[in-house]
Amino acid sequence: MSNGDVTLTPKIDTKPKLERPKLYKVILVNDDYTPREFVVLVLKAVFRMNANASQRVMITAHKLGTCVVVVCARDIAETKAKEATDLAKEAGFPLMFQTEPEE
């Protein structure tokens, strides 16, 4: 080292910014044929809701026609919606769950 002159250059550490994945809503669609008790059972089994939460979601869908059950990543939302709809079909009910992007 000569004269003690040292030139330091800062190390630039750039990390690419990752965007969060878009979230999707799972929507319970009310129908006139599926018993309320079965809807509550599906919400508890597939979406791991407690009795009070599943009852509130079911009543909201009954009164308004639809109700958002959960908001999550797309693959999880589609899997849960399909699982719940298939469970209803196996039992002979037209219960339907849909997914759509959250705005």
C-alpha positions in Angstrom: 0.0 0.0 0.0 1.5 3.2 -1.1 0.7 6.5 0.7 -2.2 5.0 2.5 -4.6 6.0 -0.3 -7.2 3.4 -0.7 -10.2 3.7 -2.9 -13.2 1.9 -1.8 -16.0 1.1 -4.1 -19.4 0.2 -2.6 -20.7 -3.2 -3.5 -24.1 -2.9 -5.0 -26.3 -5.7 -3.9 -29.5 -5.7 -6.0 -32.2 -8.1 -5.3 -35.0 -8.6 -7.8 -38.3 -7.4 -6.5 -40.7 -10.3 -6.3 -44.4 -9.5 -6.7 -46.8 -11.1 -4.4 -49.0 -13.6 -6.1 -52.6 -12.4 -6.8 -55.1 -13.5 -4.3 -58.3 -15.3 -5.2 -61.7 -15.4 -3.4 -63.6 -18.7 -2.9 -67.3 -17.8 -3.1 -70.1 -19.9 -1.8 -73.1 -19.7 -4.1 -76.5 -20.3 -2.5 -79.0 -22.7 -3.9 -82.5 -23.8 -2.9 -81.8 -27.5 -2.6 -78.8 -28.1 -0.4 -79.7 -28.3 3.3 -78.1 -25.7 5.6 -76.6 -28.4 7.8 -74.8 -29.9 4.9 -73.4 -26.5 3.8 -72.1 -26.0 7.4 -70.6 -29.5 7.3 -68.7 -28.8 4.1 -67.4 -25.4 5.4 -66.1 -27.1 8.5 -64.5 -30.1 6.7 -63.0 -28.4 3.7 -62.2 -24.9 4.9 -61.5 -25.8 8.6 -64.0 -23.3 9.9 -65.4 -23.5 13.4 -69.2 -24.0 13.9 -69.9 -20.3 14.5 -68.0 -19.1 11.4 -69.4 -21.7 9.1 -72.9 -20.9 10.3 -72.4 -17.1 9.6 -71.0 -17.8 6.1 -73.9 -20.1 5.3 -76.5 -17.6 6.5 -74.9 -14.7 4.7 -74.9 -16.7 1.4 -78.5 -17.7 2.1 -79.6 -14.1 2.5 -77.4 -12.4 -0.1 -77.0 -15.2 -2.7 -73.3 -15.5 -2.3 -70.6 -15.1 0.4 -66.8 -15.0 0.3 -65.5 -18.0 2.2 -61.8 -17.4 2.1 -59.1 -15.4 0.2 -55.9 -17.1 -0.6 -53.4 -18.0 -3.4 -55.0 -19.1 -6.7 -53.9 -22.8 -6.5 -55.2 -23.2 -3.0 -58.5 -21.4 -3.8 -59.2 -23.5 -6.9 -58.3 -26.7 -5.0 -60.6 -25.9 -2.1 -63.5 -24.8 -4.3 -63.2 -28.0 -6.4 -62.9 -30.2 -3.3 -66.0 -28.6 -1.7 -68.1 -28.8 -4.9 -67.1 -32.4 -5.5 -68.0 -33.3 -1.9 -71.5 -31.9 -2.6 -71.8 -33.7 -5.9 -71.0 -37.0 -4.2 -73.8 -36.4 -1.7 -76.2 -35.5 -4.5 -76.4 -31.7 -3.9 -76.0 -28.9 -6.4 -73.9 -26.8 -3.9 -71.3 -24.7 -5.8 -68.2 -22.8 -4.9 -66.5 -20.4 -7.4 -63.2 -18.7 -7.5 -62.4 -15.2 -8.7 -59.5 -12.8 -8.4 -59.5 -10.3 -5.6 -59.4 -6.7 -6.7 
